[in-house]
Amino acid sequence: MTTIRLGISTCPNDTFAFHALMNKLVDWRGLEFQIELLDIQQLNERLFAGDFDVAKASFHAGLSLADRMWVLPSGSALGFGVGPLLLSCQAGDEPCDASQLTLCPGEHTTASLLFSLFYPLSTRVKQVVFSEIMPKLQRLEANFGVCIHEGRFTWQQQGLFLVEDLGTRWERETQSPLPLGGILAAKSLGGDVLTRVQQTIRDSLLFALGDPGATLPTQRHYAQEFDDEVLMQHVNLYVNDWTLSLGPVGSSALQQLSQRAKAVGLISADAPNIEVAFFL
């Protein structure tokens, strides 16, 4: 039996999609999954360390891992209106120089990549766990913060202010959906194992789409925000047709992300292109 070291993020769209796989409600196809749930930046770091065979990761991290990992067709977060928000603790503020501190949710997150792309002069950046960003802004410990996950729905309740929706800016400049994160799988697993992993993930997602309410206990267990309405808002925003299959639109969006990151030196200009394993 082939053991797959699988890493999943704790955000609701992933616990929704992987609920059936985690609880063995779908056929594992002769595989044995060893599953860990972590914050997205922890997953990025553990992937770089080689700790997972398959894991959810930021596409920013995926750009740097393209030499040894495929993007699986199913399980991605990509779409319109799904981007991170740049927030401030005071109304009317905008990042304009290196003296202002901006909090980001991890060096290799796509949120950090977008901030670097759009605010190149704002070089004073501190990386913190995503759940710490809004509380630190409320305590005036930073000028700005790049907000992801459930905070997209709750920032107004926290008394914070919107500077810019970074996803909307991406969409306006590229005419493309924003690729946030996806399932990366080691090329070394080989075609047969990769196919079985992909099929199991797709079955888990189809199970969730067929019975969304059944996934709520798993979502609640791991979420920062326990309100069921907020959890399902999160799922409805980040789970869509591209989650089931990235397709040519998703692949094109990833190439645009790669080209822009190379153009500003965030990844090496000669790095291999990130590729979706559509052959599975």
C-alpha positions in Angstrom: 0.0 0.0 0.0 1.4 3.4 -1.0 1.4 6.0 1.8 0.7 9.6 0.8 1.8 12.3 3.2 -1.0 14.8 2.7 -1.1 18.4 4.0 -4.4 20.4 4.0 -5.1 23.9 5.2 -7.5 24.6 8.0 -9.5 27.1 6.0 -13.2 26.2 5.4 -12.9 25.7 1.6 -10.3 23.0 2.2 -12.0 21.3 5.1 -15.1 21.4 2.9 -13.4 19.8 -0.1 -11.4 17.2 1.9 -14.1 16.3 4.5 -15.0 13.1 2.7 -11.4 12.1 2.1 -10.4 12.9 5.8 -13.3 10.7 7.1 -12.8 8.0 4.5 -16.3 8.5 2.9 -14.8 8.0 -0.5 -12.6 5.2 -1.9 -8.9 5.8 -1.2 -8.1 3.6 -4.2 -5.5 1.5 -2.4 -3.7 4.5 -1.0 -3.0 5.3 2.7 -3.3 9.0 3.5 -1.4 10.4 6.5 -3.1 13.8 6.9 -2.0 17.0 8.7 -3.9 20.2 8.8 -1.9 23.4 9.1 -1.9 27.1 8.4 -1.2 27.8 4.7 2.3 29.3 5.4 3.2 26.3 7.5 2.2 24.1 4.6 4.3 26.2 2.2 7.4 25.8 4.5 6.8 22.1 5.0 6.6 21.5 1.3 9.9 23.3 0.8 11.3 21.0 3.4 10.1 17.9 1.6 7.7 16.8 4.3 4.6 16.2 2.1 4.0 14.2 -1.1 0.8 16.1 -1.7 -0.4 19.4 -0.1 -2.4 22.5 -0.5 0.0 25.4 -1.1 0.0 29.0 -2.1 0.6 29.4 -5.8 3.4 31.7 -5.0 5.2 28.7 -3.3 4.1 26.6 -6.3 6.1 28.9 -8.6 9.3 28.0 -6.7 8.5 24.3 -6.6 7.6 23.9 -10.2 10.8 21.8 -10.9 9.6 19.0 -8.6 5.8 19.3 -8.2 2.7 19.3 -10.4 -0.4 21.2 -9.8 -3.3 18.7 -9.6 -6.4 19.7 -11.7 -8.7 19.5 -8.7 -8.7 21.3 -5.3 -7.6 24.9 -6.2 -8.8 28.2 -5.0 -9.1 30.5 -8.0 -11.7 32.9 -9.2 -13.1 36.5 -9.4 -13.8 38.4 -6.2 -11.6 36.0 -4.1 -8.5 38.1 -3.5 -6.9 39.3 -0.3 -7.8 42.7 1.1 -5.3 45.4 2.1 -6.6 46.9 5.3 -5.6 49.8 7.4 -6.2 50.8 11.0 -7.1 54.4 10.1 -9.5 55.6 7.4 -7.9 57.2 4.3 -4.4 55.7 4.8 -2.5 54.2 1.8 1.0 52.6 1.7 3.4 55.1 0.2 6.9 54.5 1.6 9.2 52.2 3.5 8.5 53.7 6.9 5.1 52.2 7.2 4.7 48.6 8.5 2.5 46.1 6.6 1.6 42.7 8.0 1.5 39.8 5.5 0.3 36.2 6.1 3.5 34.4 5.1 6.5 35.0 2.8 5.4 32.5 0.1 1.6 33.3 0.2 0.0 34.6 -2.9 -1.3 37.5 -0.8 2.3 38.6 -0.1 3.2 38.2 -3.8 0.4 40.5 -4.8 1.4 43.1 -2.2 4.9 43.1 -3.5 3.7 43.4 -7.1 1.4 46.3 -6.5 3.2 48.2 -3.7 6.9 47.8 -4.5 7.9 50.9 -2.5 6.4 49.5 0.7 9.3 47.4 1.7 8.8 47.3 5.5 6.9 44.0 5.7 6.5 41.6 8.6 5.2 38.1 8.1 2.7 36.8 10.8 0.1 34.1 11.0 -3.0 35.3 9.1 -5.2 35.1 12.2 -2.9 37.7 14.0 -3.2 40.4 11.4 -6.5 42.0 12.3 -5.9 41.9 16.0 -2.5 43.6 15.6 -4.1 46.3 13.4 -6.7 46.9 16.0 -3.9 47.4 18.6 -2.2 49.8 16.2 0.9 47.6 16.0 1.1 48.1 12.2 -0.2 50.5 9.6 -1.5 48.0 7.1 -2.4 44.3 6.9 -3.1 41.9 4.0 -6.2 40.0 5.1 -7.1 36.5 3.8 -9.6 33.7 4.7 -12.6 34.5 7.0 -11.3 38.0 7.7 -12.6 39.0 4.3 -16.1 38.8 5.7 -15.5 40.2 9.2 -13.0 43.2 8.9 -15.8 45.8 9.1 -17.0 44.3 12.4 -13.4 44.8 13.7 -13.4 48.5 13.0 -10.8 48.3 10.2 -10.7 50.1 6.8 -10.4 48.9 3.3 -7.5 50.3 1.3 -7.7 48.1 -1.7 -9.0 44.7 -2.8 -5.8 43.2 -4.3 -7.8 40.6 -6.2 -9.9 43.2 -7.9 -6.7 45.0 -9.0 -5.3 41.7 -10.4 -8.5 41.1 -12.3 -8.5 44.6 -13.8 -4.9 44.4 -14.9 -4.9 40.8 -16.2 -8.5 40.2 -17.2 -8.0 36.8 -15.5 -9.3 35.1 -12.3 -6.8 35.2 -9.4 -5.0 32.0 -8.7 -4.6 31.8 -4.9 -3.6 28.3 -4.1 -3.8 24.7 -5.3 -2.9 21.1 -4.6 0.7 20.4 -5.4 1.9 16.8 -5.8 5.4 15.4 -6.1 6.3 14.4 -9.7 8.3 11.5 -8.2 5.1 9.7 -7.2 4.6 8.6 -10.8 1.6 8.7 -13.1 -0.4 5.8 -11.5 -0.2 7.1 -8.0 -0.8 10.7 -9.0 -3.9 9.6 -11.0 -5.3 7.8 -7.9 -4.6 10.8 -5.7 -6.3 13.2 -8.2 -9.4 10.9 -8.5 -9.7 10.6 -4.7 -9.5 14.4 -4.2 -12.1 14.9 -7.0 -14.5 12.4 -5.5 -14.1 14.1 -2.1 -15.0 17.4 -3.6 -18.0 15.9 -5.5 -19.2 14.4 -2.2 -19.1 17.9 -0.5 -20.8 19.6 -3.4 -23.6 17.0 -3.3 -24.1 17.4 0.5 -22.6 20.6 1.7 -24.2 20.5 5.2 -22.5 17.2 6.0 -19.1 19.0 5.9 -20.0 21.6 8.5 -18.7 19.6 11.6 -15.3 19.4 10.0 -15.3 23.0 9.0 -16.3 24.1 12.5 -13.6 22.0 14.1 -10.8 23.9 12.3 -12.1 27.3 11.5 -11.2 30.6 13.2 -14.8 31.8 12.7 -17.4 29.4 14.0 -20.6 31.0 12.6 -22.0 28.6 10.0 -23.2 31.4 7.7 -19.7 32.8 7.5 -18.2 29.3 6.9 -20.5 28.7 4.0 -19.9 32.2 2.6 -16.3 31.3 2.6 -17.0 28.0 0.8 -19.3 29.7 -1.8 -16.6 32.3 -2.5 -13.6 29.9 -2.9 -15.2 26.7 -4.3 -16.3 26.9 -7.9 -16.0 25.1 -11.3 -12.2 25.8 -11.3 -11.9 24.0 -8.0 -13.3 20.9 -9.7 -10.9 21.4 -12.7 -8.6 24.3 -13.3 -8.9 23.8 -17.1 -7.2 26.1 -19.7 -8.4 29.3 -17.9 -6.8 28.2 -14.7 -3.6 27.2 -16.4 -3.4 30.6 -18.2 -3.9 32.4 -14.9 -1.0 30.5 -13.4 1.2 31.4 -16.3 0.4 35.1 -15.9 1.2 34.9 -12.2 4.6 33.3 -13.1 5.4 35.9 -15.7 4.7 38.8 -13.4 6.7 37.3 -10.5 9.6 36.8 -12.9 9.3 40.3 -14.3 9.9 41.9 -10.9 12.5 39.4 -9.7 10.3 37.6 -7.1 11.3 34.3 -8.7 14.2 33.6 -11.0 13.7 34.5 -14.6 15.0 31.0 -15.7 12.8 29.1 -13.2 10.6 26.4 -14.9 7.0 27.2 -15.5 4.4 25.9 -13.2 2.3 23.2 -14.8 -1.1 21.6 -14.2 -1.1 17.8 -14.6 -3.9 17.5 -17.0 -2.6 14.2 -18.2 -4.1 12.5 -15.1 
